[in-house]
Amino acid sequence: MRELVETIAKALVDTPSEVVVTEQENEKGILLTLKVAPSDIGKVIGKQGKVANAIRSVVKAAGIRKGVHVMVDIE
């Protein structure tokens, strides 16, 4: 899942070298935290959060296929 979020984020931003995705597993499932450069945060969130919601939907669907609950947090 981490690689999926990383690939999507790198395609969206101007500085892909600053994309960092960390993965934490807890009792609720997997938490992926996405960090990008401050100048790229708007590209990852999008107008009214539409890009962020799309990323979360894709990752959630991929998690369902593997039987895992996945959450994405953008910092």
Backbone as a printed PyTorch tensor [residue, N CA C, xyz], in Angstrom:
tensor([[[  0.8100,  -1.1940,   0.0000],
         [  0.0000,   0.0000,   0.0000],
         [  0.8570,   1.2630,   0.0000]],

        [[  1.9700,   1.1960,   0.7300],
         [  2.8560,   2.3510,   0.8170],
         [  3.3590,   2.7590,  -0.5580]],

        [[  3.7160,   1.7800,  -1.3670],
         [  4.2270,   2.0540,  -2.7060],
         [  3.1610,   2.6980,  -3.5870]],

        [[  1.9170,   2.3000,  -3.4170],
         [  0.8120,   2.8670,  -4.1980],
         [  0.6510,   4.3530,  -3.9090]],

        [[  0.6260,   4.7120,  -2.6300],
         [  0.4830,   6.1200,  -2.2510],
         [  1.6860,   6.9210,  -2.7330]],

        [[  2.8660,   6.3410,  -2.5940],
         [  4.0930,   7.0190,  -3.0250],
         [  4.0890,   7.2740,  -4.5320]],

        [[  3.6680,   6.3120,  -5.3040],
         [  3.6130,   6.4580,  -6.7570],
         [  2.6200,   7.5290,  -7.1780]],

        [[  1.4510,   7.5210,  -6.5770],
         [  0.4270,   8.5220,  -6.9070],
         [  0.9190,   9.9220,  -6.5400]],

        [[  1.4800,  10.0630,  -5.3430],
         [  1.9280,  11.3790,  -4.8810],
         [  3.0680,  11.9160,  -5.7380]],

        [[  4.0110,  11.0630,  -6.1030],
         [  5.1390,  11.5100,  -6.9290],
         [  4.6810,  11.9800,  -8.3000]],

        [[  3.5960,  11.4120,  -8.8040],
         [  3.0680,  11.8370, -10.1000],
         [  2.3900,  13.2020, -10.0110]],

        [[  1.9510,  13.6040,  -8.8380],
         [  1.2090,  14.8490,  -8.6710],
         [  2.0810,  16.0650,  -8.3690]],

        [[  3.2070,  15.8610,  -7.7000],
         [  3.9810,  16.9900,  -7.1680],
         [  5.0980,  17.4330,  -8.1150]],

        [[  5.6360,  18.6350,  -7.8370],
         [  6.7590,  19.1640,  -8.6140],
         [  8.1040,  18.6540,  -8.1100]],

        [[  8.1860,  18.3200,  -6.8300],
         [  9.4340,  17.8050,  -6.2450],
         [  9.2090,  16.3990,  -5.6860]],

        [[  9.2460,  15.3890,  -6.5620],
         [  8.9820,  14.0170,  -6.1050],
         [ 10.0290,  13.4740,  -5.1400]],

        [[ 11.2000,  14.0780,  -5.0950],
         [ 12.2310,  13.5930,  -4.1720],
         [ 11.8720,  13.8570,  -2.7060]],

        [[ 10.9450,  14.7800,  -2.4670],
         [ 10.5510,  15.1040,  -1.0960],
         [  9.3100,  14.3550,  -0.6260]],

        [[  8.8070,  13.4400,  -1.4310],
         [  7.6370,  12.6390,  -1.0340],
         [  8.1070,  11.5260,  -0.0960]],

        [[  7.4910,  11.4850,   1.0780],
         [  7.8200,  10.4570,   2.0700],
         [  6.5150,   9.8430,   2.5620]],

        [[  6.4340,   8.5200,   2.5240],
         [  5.2580,   7.8110,   3.0220],
         [  5.7180,   6.8630,   4.1190]],

        [[  5.1410,   7.0180,   5.3020],
         [  5.4520,   6.1110,   6.4020],
         [  4.2370,   5.2340,   6.6860]],

        [[  4.5090,   4.0360,   7.1440],
         [  3.4480,   3.0580,   7.3810],
         [  3.4680,   2.6320,   8.8430]],

        [[  2.3030,   2.6780,   9.4700],
         [  2.1430,   2.2460,  10.8500],
         [  1.0000,   1.2630,  10.9180]],

        [[  1.2060,   0.1710,  11.6060],
         [  0.1360,  -0.8050,  11.7550],
         [ -0.3650,  -0.7600,  13.1950]],

        [[ -1.6900,  -0.7100,  13.3430],
         [ -2.2840,  -0.7190,  14.6730],
         [ -3.4810,  -1.6540,  14.6740]],

        [[ -4.2570,  -1.6460,  15.7630],
         [ -5.3830,  -2.5780,  15.8750],
         [ -6.4970,  -2.2710,  14.8840]],

        [[ -6.5780,  -1.0290,  14.3910],
         [ -7.6250,  -0.6660,  13.4360],
         [ -7.2480,  -1.0090,  11.9910]],

        [[ -5.9790,  -1.1570,  11.7150],
         [ -5.5230,  -1.4380,  10.3560],
         [ -4.1810,  -0.7840,  10.1030]],

        [[ -3.9940,  -0.2950,   8.8870],
         [ -2.7370,   0.3270,   8.4980],
         [ -2.9640,   1.8230,   8.3130]],

        [[ -2.0810,   2.6260,   8.9080],
         [ -2.1220,   4.0760,   8.7560],
         [ -0.9280,   4.4900,   7.9110]],

        [[ -1.1950,   5.1050,   6.7660],
         [ -0.1470,   5.6250,   5.8940],
         [ -0.1190,   7.1390,   6.0430]],

        [[  1.0470,   7.6860,   6.3240],
         [  1.2030,   9.1230,   6.4820],
         [  2.0190,   9.6410,   5.3050]],

        [[  1.4440,  10.5870,   4.5740],
         [  2.0800,  11.1640,   3.3930],
         [  2.6080,  12.5460,   3.7250]],

        [[  3.9020,  12.7540,   3.4600],
         [  4.5170,  14.0650,   3.6530],
         [  5.0860,  14.5210,   2.3180]],

        [[  4.7920,  15.7690,   1.9590],
         [  5.3220,  16.3590,   0.7220],
         [  5.8970,  17.7310,   1.0610]],

        [[  6.5600,  18.3300,   0.0890],
         [  7.1090,  19.6730,   0.2710],
         [  5.9740,  20.6600,   0.5180]],

        [[  6.2060,  21.6810,   1.3130],
         [  5.1460,  22.6710,   1.5920],
         [  4.5730,  23.3100,   0.3290]],

        [[  5.3840,  23.4660,  -0.6960],
         [  4.8860,  24.0760,  -1.9320],
         [  3.9840,  23.1270,  -2.7200]],

        [[  4.0350,  21.8460,  -2.4150],
         [  3.2520,  20.8450,  -3.1550],
         [  2.0040,  20.3830,  -2.4190]],

        [[  1.7730,  20.8560,  -1.2210],
         [  0.6500,  20.3550,  -0.4240],
         [ -0.6910,  20.6280,  -1.1050]],

        [[ -0.8140,  21.7550,  -1.7790],
         [ -2.0580,  22.0830,  -2.4720],
         [ -2.3540,  21.1350,  -3.6210]],

        [[ -1.3170,  20.6520,  -4.2810],
         [ -1.4970,  19.7110,  -5.3900],
         [ -1.9930,  18.3590,  -4.8910]],

        [[ -1.5440,  17.9810,  -3.7050],
         [ -1.9320,  16.6820,  -3.1450],
         [ -3.3390,  16.7430,  -2.5540]],

        [[ -3.7100,  17.8910,  -2.0010],
         [ -5.0440,  18.0250,  -1.4090],
         [ -6.0840,  18.3430,  -2.4780]],

        [[ -5.7740,  19.2630,  -3.3790],
         [ -6.6990,  19.6230,  -4.4520],
         [ -7.8000,  20.5520,  -3.9710]],

        [[ -8.5790,  21.0450,  -4.9260],
         [ -9.6860,  21.9370,  -4.5830],
         [-10.7270,  21.1700,  -3.7780]],

        [[-11.0730,  21.7400,  -2.6490],
         [-12.0590,  21.1610,  -1.7320],
         [-11.7090,  19.7320,  -1.3250]],

        [[-10.4170,  19.3860,  -1.3770],
         [ -9.9660,  18.0690,  -0.9340],
         [-10.2760,  16.9340,  -1.8860]],

        [[-10.5910,  17.2530,  -3.1300],
         [-10.9940,  16.2100,  -4.0770],
         [ -9.8610,  15.2490,  -4.4190]],

        [[ -8.6440,  15.7580,  -4.5770],
         [ -7.5100,  14.8770,  -4.9000],
         [ -7.1930,  13.9850,  -3.7010]],

        [[ -7.1960,  14.5590,  -2.5110],
         [ -6.9370,  13.7760,  -1.2990],
         [ -7.9810,  12.6750,  -1.1290]],

        [[ -9.2450,  13.0050,  -1.3640],
         [-10.3010,  11.9960,  -1.2600],
         [-10.1440,  10.9110,  -2.3170]],

        [[ -9.6980,  11.2840,  -3.5030],
         [ -9.4800,  10.2930,  -4.5620],
         [ -8.3470,   9.3460,  -4.1810]],

        [[ -7.2750,   9.8890,  -3.6250],
         [ -6.1620,   9.0370,  -3.1750],
         [ -6.6510,   8.0720,  -2.1110]],

        [[ -7.4030,   8.5890,  -1.1550],
         [ -7.9280,   7.7290,  -0.0770],
         [ -8.8570,   6.6430,  -0.6240]],

        [[ -9.6800,   6.9760,  -1.6090],
         [-10.6010,   5.9950,  -2.1910],
         [ -9.8490,   4.8750,  -2.9040]],

        [[ -8.8300,   5.2410,  -3.6610],
         [ -8.0450,   4.2300,  -4.3890],
         [ -7.3310,   3.3060,  -3.4170]],

        [[ -6.7290,   3.8780,  -2.3910],
         [ -5.9950,   3.0740,  -1.4140],
         [ -6.9510,   2.2040,  -0.6020]],

        [[ -8.1040,   2.7490,  -0.2640],
         [ -9.1020,   1.9650,   0.4750],
         [ -9.5700,   0.7690,  -0.3530]],

        [[ -9.8200,   0.9950,  -1.6400],
         [-10.2410,  -0.0980,  -2.5200],
         [ -9.1570,  -1.1630,  -2.6340]],

        [[ -7.9040,  -0.7440,  -2.7340],
         [ -6.8000,  -1.7020,  -2.7950],
         [ -6.6880,  -2.4770,  -1.4940]],

        [[ -6.9370,  -1.8030,  -0.3750],
         [ -6.9050,  -2.4770,   0.9190],
         [ -8.0150,  -3.4950,   1.0710]],

        [[ -9.1880,  -3.1640,   0.5800],
         [-10.3240,  -4.0950,   0.6410],
         [-10.0100,  -5.3620,  -0.1460]],

        [[ -9.3560,  -5.1960,  -1.2840],
         [ -8.9790,  -6.3720,  -2.0880],
         [ -8.0570,  -7.3040,  -1.3280]],

        [[ -7.2170,  -6.7220,  -0.4390],
         [ -6.2800,  -7.5340,   0.3510],
         [ -6.8410,  -7.8650,   1.7240]],

        [[ -8.0370,  -7.3720,   2.0350],
         [ -8.6670,  -7.6670,   3.3160],
         [ -8.0960,  -6.8700,   4.4720]],

        [[ -7.6080,  -5.6530,   4.1830],
         [ -6.9840,  -4.8170,   5.2070],
         [ -7.6530,  -3.4440,   5.2070]],

        [[ -7.8400,  -2.8730,   6.3890],
         [ -8.3750,  -1.5130,   6.4970],
         [ -7.2080,  -0.5410,   6.4330]],

        [[ -7.2040,   0.3560,   5.4480],
         [ -6.1010,   1.2880,   5.2480],
         [ -6.6160,   2.7210,   5.3450]],

        [[ -5.8860,   3.5450,   6.1010],
         [ -6.2140,   4.9620,   6.2370],
         [ -5.0340,   5.7770,   5.7400]],

        [[ -5.3020,   6.9120,   5.0830],
         [ -4.2500,   7.7870,   4.5830],
         [ -4.3700,   9.1390,   5.2680]],

        [[ -3.2620,   9.5850,   5.8400],
         [ -3.1960,  10.8950,   6.4940],
         [ -2.1870,  11.7490,   5.7350]],

        [[ -2.5390,  12.9850,   5.4370],
         [ -1.6590,  13.8810,   4.6990],
         [ -1.1920,  14.9760,   5.6420]],

        [[  0.1410,  15.1130,   5.7550],
         [  0.7070,  16.1450,   6.6380],
         [  1.3120,  17.2450,   5.8050]]])
